[in-house]
Amino acid sequence: MCGIFGCTGRDDLGEVLVEGLTTLEYRGYDSAGLAVVGGSRAAPELRLVKRAGKLSALRSAVDGQDLSGTAGLGHTRWATHGPPTDRNAHPHVGGDGRLAIVHNGILENHEALRAELAGGVELASDTDSELLAHLVAVERDALAREAADVAAGAAQSATVGASVLGEATRRALGRCEGQFALAVIDARDPATIVAARRGAPLILGHGDTASWLASDVAGLIRHTRDVEALMDDQLAILTPESVSVCDLGGNPTRGHRYTVDWDVEAAEKQGYPHFMLKEINEQPGAVRETLLDRFDEHGRLRLDEEWVGDGELRRIDKVYVVACGTSYHAGMVGRYAIEHWARLGVDVEIASEFRYRDPILNPHTLVVAISQSGETTDTVAAAAHARDQRAPVLAVTNVVGSTLARAADGVLYTRAGPEIGVAATKTFLTQVVAVDLLALYLAQERRTLLAEELGDAFVRLEGLPELLDRVLATGDQIAELAAGLAHRDYFMFIARHAGLPIALEGALKLKEISYTHAEGFPAGEMKHGPIALIDDGGPVIALATRSHVRAKLLSSIAEVRARGAVVVAVATEGDTEIRAHADHVVYVPDVHELLAPVLSVVPTQLFAYHVATQLGRDVDQPRNLAKTVTVE
Ligand code: F6R
């Protein structure tokens, strides 16, 4: 949800900023822009370029321009206030035109601020973010007046980190409600960047002769692995030589500093036409990583961090899983494992609804918050609500140091590596495996499985990467199927039991990247209404792997075929009977039915990918979407 990138200490800012934005474009691609403090040392000036549309438009616009300088900021936008036009693109300029700001988030009191500023400034955009630029400029002017009073013998004027721009930003933020990750530059303070956050991510990069900031580490690893995640209500002052952090009260403090272990290649396409296809193919390795080193020296399963004691876990009597989108589907898959292995009741909830319905939470309720980014506002807010009610929260996330990871009582990391394609694939699979691990961990602590049974289940999990390699080999068959069906205007996915979340996920993936209408249904529900949608040749994708309810699913398949549906079945290797029930069959290897979703989701990912490429869609950056959703 908007990408921010900044640097002070490099001269070639035009190239550096565009390259940084390239790694962040997946966060939003409605418009892009950059601002640098350039010009001569004696008369530094602000230079600004911004364009509606994808980053390629900005790239062409900066070509040939002198964008060297001392400090610069770049932004890729996912529009909230105002349509994606040149004038609404960031950076926004405040005051006399020498100060620029980039912002990710929403100012909730924007109407009041707009009214307050109305008499004094002429607004150049429809955005809430521009108000911030003017507010900082107003405060900076007020500070200049205070400084003049000081010179005239009045009381000392207070500034954070001896930076007027820092203090002006801090004061301006004191008047803002809502969420922000923002960064400011000012030609009067040519080598300084001021950055601050509340509710939207911002990572600082420590270099030897330059300092950096970005919305996530993918933007920084090319320059430094020494990073510091800014916490909520913190403000940072970056110069080429230093990064200092204070809270919004002006008191010195620190962010969460750590070393990134991802390498640059992991965030590149490595010969694949799209990140999504690369990431689908990385799934065996990602699952292997997520399972690595999960036992302690006593042979007991462990999570990533010490958290609530064993005794407390034994008193847990209810589990809520909260998540959004694809992560919600991973939670749905996990429910079957937790209920079956740990014998705990599980409700899986859409995070954006959870806290508003006043759920019954107490210290015996375990809340599992799943989010690949760890920054999704709805999920972070649901977790915070649970903690307010004294329910222990376990985060399942792919991002070390993310807001969710830091806000939770415990963390279980998926180790999928960076996921750049907007459609989640490998992070989904690793989330499913992580929740399976959690189910086994709970079973161990609650003693609902014998050590032997637990060991057997873990061995089955460890066998998944090899089986996934076999599923990936169906790629050509699926590409052919997709070519034949791509132009249909409606797809149905049906399944039962643990296959149901995959039906929902298959439909989500298809609509999100191909823009084709698709829906997933519990197969047993078809006859209660959705079957009316079936017409001659309408494609139905049935998740029909081996399970104790397979016979019931076959009845639903027969019902839709009787009404003219073309059925594609994802079935278990060796199931020859299915051929009589389906027009096309894609086989996946045989595994325990609770683990089958890990395999059966892959053909649905590949199907969505190939339909989208057949239709000429922008697979990695589908319209209207953003990878990380940091607004409510
Ligand atoms: C779908 C997709 C989204 C995300 C959702 C939650 O492919 O990517 O539905 O799953 O926005 O994101 P995280 O997991 O970061 O909380």
Boltz pocket constraint, residues with backbone or C-beta under 6 A from the ligand:
constraints:
  - pocket:
      binder: B
      contacts: [[A, 324], [A, 325], [A, 326], [A, 327], [A, 328], [A, 370], [A, 371], [A, 372], [A, 373], [A, 374], [A, 375], [A, 376], [A, 379], [A, 422], [A, 423], [A, 424], [A, 425], [A, 509], [A, 512], [A, 626], [A, 627], [A, 628], [A, 629]]
      max_distance: 6.0
